[in-house]
Amino acid sequence: MKYILVIMFMGSLFGIASETVKGAKKDFQSAKSELTVKLENLEAQIKDLTQKIKSTGNETQQKTLQDLTTTKDQLKIEINELQQDSKQSWKKFTKAMAESIDKLNDKVQSALKEK
């Protein structure tokens, strides 16, 4: 009888752990997808900015565009290489990535206003 209870208890623990892992993977995938969508939107805005600057841009605007493109490319690489190492590092990463994308967005919006 004891063995049956232990087996049932262990089975329920594995079921809970499995659901937790599934939930974490879902959160991971949804956050990664959300970051990717935000970055794709910024990429489209950078492309629009590129077209505007090509025709009338000055040296400063060209440098700004280059910086925006470099930052966007680096963020894209980081998202593509994203691995879920631990819960703590995952939280730190998502916060840092969101802040980086927000900063890039601010720079893009500022550059669009200058044009």
Number of C-alpha atoms within 10 A of each C-alpha: 6 7 8 9 10 11 12 12 12 12 12 12 12 12 12 12 12 12 12 12 12 12 12 14 13 12 12 19 13 12 14 16 13 13 19 17 12 14 22 14 13 21 19 11 16 22 14 12 19 18 12 13 18 11 8 9 16 11 9 9 18 14 12 15 21 14 14 20 19 12 16 21 14 12 19 17 11 13 18 11 9 14 12 15 8 9 11 9 12 15 13 12 17 17 11 12 17 17 12 15 19 15 13 20 21 12 16 21 15 11 17 16 8 8 11
